[in-house]
Structure formats: structure tokens, C-alpha cells
Amino acid sequence: MIIHSVYCAIRAETEQKKIDAVFAKLEKLVTVCDGLLSFQTGPNIDLEHKSQKFTHGFVMKFDSQSALEAYAVHPDHIAAGGDLVAICEGGGDGIMVFDLAV
């Protein structure tokens, strides 16, 4: 299993409805990408005060590395990813990805 964690520094002026729409597009990928098992998202509560730059994040679980690789090139992922980049500080520089094999 692969846990795909994504941390986002969303621009402060971004309206909540826009944030919700972007995450809804990402969540919909569970229904179109084989091997994508789950999606969870939310704001960063940063209890340890170590990740203040990142305001939001999400976690996806994939059943295999090949499923993650297929997701990476899926056109719906590319479209949703573009929407995410558009609302992050510095575009793609406002996003951190961490993939963990468990």
C-alpha cells in the first residue's frame, strides 16, 4: 500500500468555496482511478507548530505503486492538480508531496 500525502500552502485570499471545489475534484478521483482506495482532507491544525507554511493537506491510499503511477498521469488528476497549483502560494512551490510505502 502507498500513502500519498500532500501538504498545501493555500493563498490566504482564496475563498473557502474555491478550496472546497478543488478538494472535491481530488476526492472524485477515487471513483475514476483504479487502485485509489481513499481520500481524506482538512486544514492543518499544526499542534507542534512545525508546519505553519502548510494550511491544508490531504492523504490518499493506493493499493500499489503502479496504481499511484497510473493516477499521476490520469487526465482528471492533471486537471485537479492544476486547480490546486493555482490556489497555492508560489504555485507548485506551495505544495509538498510525501509518498510512504506501508
N, C-alpha and C positions, 0 to 999 in steps of 0.2 A: 504494500500500500504506500502511496505517496501523499503526504500532506503538503499542499501548496498554500503557503501563507503569503499574503500581500499586504503591505503597510503603505498607507497613502497620506500625503500631506496636502489635504484639500484646501484650496484657497478660501480664506475667511469670508469673502464676499459671495461665495457660492450659495444659492438658495437651497434650502433643505429639500424642496421638491425635485430639484435637479439631481442632488445627491441620491435621493431615493430612486429616481428613474434610472440612473446609471447602475446602481446596485441591483435593481430589478432585472435589468438586461443581463447582468452577470449571473444572477440566480437562475434565469431561464435556460442558461446553458446546460443545467442538469438534465433538462428534457431533450436536448439535441446532441449531446456529446456522449458517445458510448464510453462507459467506464468512469464517468464523473458521478460519484456516489452522493455527494452532499455539498452544500454551500451554507456558510454562516457568516454574518457580517455584523458590524456595530462600531460605535465610536470607541476611541481609545480612552480607557479610564485611567491609565498610567499611574497605578498605585505606587510604583517605585520611583517615579519621576526620572525615568531614564529614556523615554521616547517621546518627549514633548513635541518634536517636529511632526510626528505622525498622528493625525487627528482621527483616522478611521482605518479599518482593516477588514480583511475577510480571509476565510480559510475554506479551501476546497479539498475534498478527499477523492483520490483516484485509485482505482483498483490495481493499476500497474503504471510503470514508467511509459509504456507505449501508449496508454490512454492519455497521459499528460502530454506526450509529444503530439498526438493527434489533435488534442484540444488547442495546442499552441498555434496550429496552422488553420484551425477551423475558421471560416469566414465570419461567423457570428461572434467568435471570440475576438477576432481582429477588430470588428466594428465596435464592440463593447469596450475593448481596451483603448481604442481611440477616444471614445467618450470619456473614459476615466482619465487619460492623459490630459485631456482638455480642461479638466477642473482641478488639476493638481498644480501646486507651486512648482514652477520650473518644468512643467510638462513631465516627461519621463523621469527627470531627475527627482521628482517628488514622489517616486514610487520605489519601494524596496520589495524584492521577492526572495523568499526562502523556501526551498523545497527539501523536505525531510522524508527519507525512506524509512518506514517503520515496519 
